[in-house]
């Protein structure tokens, strides 16, 4: 089992003003939170700077939503590891299904980004997961094992987080049964040389299902999408029972 990490992925949501308003409410709900639980906000690039100043020394860590594998260059729209570390970013989401679906991310490019994140002292959160068609065809485990084989080439597993996100459950309201997610995460752990890697579940995580998810034997945390946009609801997820 790995360290418990509860991460929120804001995707393309919230201005700087909205982010600060969110943080004010969230902080007020975390006064009694177990310090063994790491809380991460993975926010748009425009919000990183202002949150970096507001989170310094607190319980909540800062995360980004992408990183390029080169340190600099002619890569319009990308961001480098040095740009992130300058803002005291700790985590970075890599290989999210939306990046794969809409922006051409592959297992190979995700692998390069993971290596770049580690080179700059960042903690990569590598996302893996199957489509509905792959799941219905009974191919979920094979797909995920192959994603890991390609995504973890030359990766240091002592500084790694993996998020299992069944693509069919992201933003759909459909949640993978907690026991089924636990079984897949056990399969993921079997592929790793470091059995203490934190493995999260992501996919329509909500305040009303977080307790059951976190009661599973192999799930070390969650990567939360839409439900992380509401500070009260996200605090309930962080403070799961």
HELIX and SHEET records of a PDB file:
HELIX    1   1 UNK A   16  UNK A   28  1                                  13    
HELIX    2   2 UNK A   45  UNK A   55  1                                  11    
HELIX    3   3 UNK A   81  UNK A   85  1                                   5    
HELIX    4   4 UNK A   97  UNK A  103  1                                   7    
HELIX    5   5 UNK A  107  UNK A  119  1                                  13    
HELIX    6   6 UNK A  132  UNK A  136  1                                   5    
HELIX    7   7 UNK A  140  UNK A  151  1                                  12    
HELIX    8   8 UNK A  167  UNK A  169  5                                   3    
HELIX    9   9 UNK A  178  UNK A  190  1                                  13    
HELIX   10  10 UNK A  210  UNK A  214  1                                   5    
HELIX   11  11 UNK A  226  UNK A  229  5                                   4    
HELIX   12  12 UNK A  231  UNK A  238  1                                   8    
SHEET    1   A 9 UNK A   5  UNK A   9  0                                        
SHEET    2   A 9 UNK A  38  UNK A  42  1                                        
SHEET    3   A 9 UNK A  60  UNK A  64  1                                        
SHEET    4   A 9 UNK A  91  UNK A  94  1                                        
SHEET    5   A 9 UNK A 123  UNK A 128  1                                        
SHEET    6   A 9 UNK A 160  UNK A 165  1                                        
SHEET    7   A 9 UNK A 198  UNK A 202  1                                        
SHEET    8   A 9 UNK A 221  UNK A 224  1                                        
SHEET    9   A 9 UNK A   5  UNK A   9  1                                        
END                                                                             
